[in-house]
Structure formats: structure tokens, C-alpha cells
Amino acid sequence: MKAAVLHALGDPDNVRVDERPDPAPGPDEAVVRLRAAALNHRDAWIRRGLYAGITLPVVLGSDGAGTVAAVGDGVDRALVGAAVVINPSLEWGDDERAQGPKWRILGLPEDGTHAEQVKVPASSLFPKPPELSWEEAAAIPLAGLTAYRALVSRAGVRQGERVLVTGIGGGVATFALAIAKSFGARVFVTSGTEAKLARARALGADGGANYTDDDWTKQIVAMTEGGPDLVVDSAGGTTFAKLLEIVRPGGRVVTYGATTGSPSTIEIRRLFWKQAALVGSTMGTPREFAAMLALYGDGGLRPVVDRIFPLADIAAAHRRMDSAGQFGKIVIGI
Ligand SMILES: NC(=O)c1ccc[n+]([C@@H]2O[C@H](COP(=O)([O-])OP(=O)(O)OC[C@H]3O[C@@H](n4cnc5c(N)ncnc54)[C@H](OP(=O)(O)O)[C@@H]3O)[C@@H](O)[C@H]2O)c1
């Protein structure tokens, strides 16, 4: 099979399409012949060496959709030929509250989806919603799951709440916007570019501010009439302290990332005085994956696809991620 292999850390050109042996399923595993895959920030960070425990060469990629090509012992043979979406949150464990010791993300240490075929635990396969194209289905898994758990399970988004999603150009953020809207929230966003704020409004955002403006927090407080009830953030860094300033008393701030680093301080007085909750969230459970996928199937939501690159142009896809020029998901057609 052809696969996009990361040979050395660093530049996007270190990811090259090579011939690799076809994977063979072991017990309780399946091999999926991929039709489309997608990129996440994680893939770029692994490539740049910003992850612990990287072993090379490796095939990156957590998101994928395709048809089941083969199954191992213990897996129902009727699954062969089925159209599936892969849940990249592998072997979560028995506790809904947090992932167990076997939990891992597809695409390091195990070879991922930027390839013609991938081997995964059969428990990670979910029926592809027929309403979605292959490219749409592949755009959803990691980002959709992360946004769903953060917003719905961890922060308990409710109808009519004012939700702030920071950095709306991000892959997860565009899912958070759509999912929050589907729960009846009013959604406000931030972005570093006016064009992305306009795109977000076209997708249903109720307002937005440019985080490069000195007074962006004032703008958000004004448009949310006193501050958001719920903030969903993955920027971290210096932005994070400001989120605790603007969240409404009794509100919650949910974090799932630290794109701009860890905040140097957290003003805990603000947190306890405001009766505010600070919540962490990572990926999600199989139950959450199924619930999220249903929103995108007959629930009618659609992922925002930025661009589709052929597998042969994988380095260009990485360059697009590095440039932060994307709005929504960078997809790989296979
Ligand atoms: N814990 C988990 O399970 C999990 C899962 C997925 C991702 N993550 C993490 O979440 C982060 C986002 O992932 P992604 O794949 O969605 O990345 P991405 O598509 O590359 O998005 C990153 C976005 O961050 C925004 N940003 C940058 N500086 C900002 C600032 N100062 N204030 C507000 N926003 C800012 C930018 O938004 P604009 O373009 O609009 O300016 C950019 O598009 C990454 O750190 C990733 O590692 C964690």
C-alpha cells in the first residue's frame, strides 16, 4: 500500500509517500481501506518533534473513513465491506470520567490514517452516516469528539446560554460552534483574522471579536451582555487569564488545548469569587463518539472542510496547517 511516512522530525517535506506492506489484522482488529483522512494540529506537532515518545518512521493521521477490508479473529466477518468512520480515541476504558491505562490516540505510536489502509481495534469502528461524503466523514472524528465532550459532557451546554469559542479558525473550534448552536446556545467567537470572523458569522455565530484588538475582551462582554456563561478554549497562554476575567459569575471555562502555551498564572481569587468552574477535557468515550456522529448524520450538521489534498500532496497539506491559513478541516483524499 501507499502511505505518507514521517521519516525525520522537522519540515513538511520529511513526510513522503512510500510503499509499505499491507497491514494484517490481529485478534479483535480490523483493516480499513481508507477513502479519506484528515489532519489535526497533533500531526504537525508530532512532525515538529513537540511530542513525547516519537518513534520513526511512522504513518501519521488520526481521522479516517473507508470500508472494512479484513477482520481478525473474534470480529464479526459480516463487517467486511461495511462503510465506517474510525474513532481515534482508542480503548478509552470503563470509566466515563477519564481515560484508562490502555487509552491512546490513533496515529502514533501505531501507524495512522494517512495511508491507503490502516489497522485498528474493531471496537473503534462506527457505521459511516450515509448522509456524509467520505471527505466529510473523515473530517469529523478527532475534532468532533473533542468538541462534543468538552461542550456537552464536561461543560453541560444548555439552550439559551452565551457560549464563547476562542480561535474559531481551529479545527475543533468550528465543531464547537456547530454543536453549541445545535443545543440552542448563542455562540460568540474570537479569531486573529476578520475573514475568519466573517466565515463564522456565515456559519451561525452570533458575534465575534478579533483577539489582536486591545479591547477584544470588552467587545465580547458587550456583545454577550455581561460575559459568556461558558467559554471553550484551546489557545491557553496569556489569553487564558482574560477568559477568567470575562466569564460570567457562575460560569465555566473548559480547556482542551494550549496552542499558545500554558498561562503563567491563574488568578484563583477570580475563580472562587465568581463561583466559576475550570474544566479540563480530552478526546472522548465511544458513547460520546456515537452521540456526536449522530448529530452529523441525520442530525443534519456538516463539518467545515477547508481544502482536500490528494495523498501525494501530503507535504502541502502540512504546510497549510503550519501557516494557520485554514478555516475548518484539512482533508486528504485517498
Ligand atoms: N485535548 C484534546 O483532546 C485535544 C484534541 C484536539 C486538539 N487539541 C489541542 O487543541 C488545539 C487546537 O487544535 P486544532 O486541531 O483545532 O488546531 P488548529 O486547527 O491548528 O487551530 C488552532 C487555532 O488556534 C487559534 N489561536 C491561535 N492563537 C490564539 C489566541 N491568542 N487566541 C485565540 N485563539 C488563538 C487560531 O484561530 P484563528 O485562526 O481563528 O485565529 C488557530 O486557527 C491544539 O493545541 C491541539 O493540540 C486537544
The ligand as a Tripos MOL2 file, in Angstrom:
@<TRIPOS>MOLECULE
LIG
   48    52     1     0     0
SMALL
NO_CHARGES

@<TRIPOS>ATOM
      1 N1         -7.2350   17.5960   24.4560 N.am      1 LIG1
      2 C1         -7.6600   17.1040   23.2940 C.2       1 LIG1
      3 O1         -8.3180   16.0670   23.2270 O.2       1 LIG1
      4 C2         -7.3720   17.8450   22.0390 C.ar      1 LIG1
      5 C3         -7.9460   17.4340   20.8470 C.ar      1 LIG1
      6 C4         -7.7370   18.1790   19.7060 C.ar      1 LIG1
      7 C5         -6.9090   19.2990   19.7550 C.ar      1 LIG1
      8 N2         -6.3050   19.6310   20.9250 N.ar      1 LIG1
      9 C6         -5.4550   20.8360   21.0010 C.3       1 LIG1
     10 O2         -6.3030   21.9520   20.7430 O.3       1 LIG1
     11 C7         -5.5970   22.9300   19.9890 C.3       1 LIG1
     12 C8         -6.3540   23.2500   18.7170 C.3       1 LIG1
     13 O3         -6.3350   22.1140   17.8760 O.3       1 LIG1
     14 P1         -6.8550   22.1870   16.3960 P.3       1 LIG1
     15 O4         -6.5250   20.9100   15.7150 O.co2     1 LIG1
     16 O5         -8.2690   22.6620   16.4330 O.co2     1 LIG1
     17 O6         -5.8350   23.2800   15.8420 O.3       1 LIG1
     18 P2         -5.8620   24.2890   14.6770 P.3       1 LIG1
     19 O7         -6.9110   23.8880   13.7080 O.co2     1 LIG1
     20 O8         -4.5000   24.4770   14.1820 O.co2     1 LIG1
     21 O9         -6.3460   25.6570   15.4220 O.3       1 LIG1
     22 C9         -5.5240   26.4800   16.1430 C.3       1 LIG1
     23 C10        -6.2480   27.8280   16.2500 C.3       1 LIG1
     24 O10        -5.8330   28.4910   17.4180 O.3       1 LIG1
     25 C11        -6.2540   29.8180   17.3000 C.3       1 LIG1
     26 N3         -5.4070   30.7450   18.0600 N.ar      1 LIG1
     27 C12        -4.0930   30.9590   17.9310 C.ar      1 LIG1
     28 N4         -3.7050   31.9230   18.8060 N.ar      1 LIG1
     29 C13        -4.8130   32.3000   19.5030 C.ar      1 LIG1
     30 C14        -5.0720   33.2500   20.5390 C.ar      1 LIG1
     31 N5         -4.1090   34.0010   21.0440 N.pl3     1 LIG1
     32 N6         -6.3370   33.3600   20.9990 N.ar      1 LIG1
     33 C15        -7.3290   32.6070   20.4960 C.ar      1 LIG1
     34 N7         -7.1320   31.6870   19.5080 N.ar      1 LIG1
     35 C16        -5.9000   31.5410   19.0230 C.ar      1 LIG1
     36 C17        -6.2160   30.1780   15.8120 C.3       1 LIG1
     37 O11        -7.5060   30.6760   15.4930 O.3       1 LIG1
     38 P3         -7.7640   31.7270   14.3070 P.3       1 LIG1
     39 O12        -7.2390   31.0580   13.0780 O.co2     1 LIG1
     40 O13        -9.2400   31.9160   14.2850 O.co2     1 LIG1
     41 O14        -7.0280   32.9860   14.6410 O.co2     1 LIG1
     42 C18        -5.9250   28.8130   15.1420 C.3       1 LIG1
     43 O15        -6.6950   28.5800   13.9900 O.3       1 LIG1
     44 C19        -4.2050   22.3870   19.7920 C.3       1 LIG1
     45 O16        -3.3960   22.9160   20.8020 O.3       1 LIG1
     46 C20        -4.3760   20.8890   19.9570 C.3       1 LIG1
     47 O17        -3.2050   20.2560   20.3760 O.3       1 LIG1
     48 C21        -6.5240   18.9390   22.0610 C.ar      1 LIG1
@<TRIPOS>BOND
     1     1     2 1
     2     2     3 2
     3     2     4 1
     4     4     5 ar
     5     4    48 ar
     6     5     6 ar
     7     6     7 ar
     8     7     8 ar
     9     8     9 1
    10     8    48 ar
    11     9    10 1
    12     9    46 1
    13    10    11 1
    14    11    12 1
    15    11    44 1
    16    12    13 1
    17    13    14 1
    18    14    15 2
    19    14    16 1
    20    14    17 1
    21    17    18 1
    22    18    19 2
    23    18    20 1
    24    18    21 1
    25    21    22 1
    26    22    23 1
    27    23    24 1
    28    23    42 1
    29    24    25 1
    30    25    26 1
    31    25    36 1
    32    26    27 ar
    33    26    35 ar
    34    27    28 ar
    35    28    29 ar
    36    29    30 ar
    37    29    35 ar
    38    30    31 1
    39    30    32 ar
    40    32    33 ar
    41    33    34 ar
    42    34    35 ar
    43    36    37 1
    44    36    42 1
    45    37    38 1
    46    38    39 2
    47    38    40 1
    48    38    41 1
    49    42    43 1
    50    44    45 1
    51    44    46 1
    52    46    47 1
@<TRIPOS>SUBSTRUCTURE
     1 LIG1         1 GROUP 0 **** ****
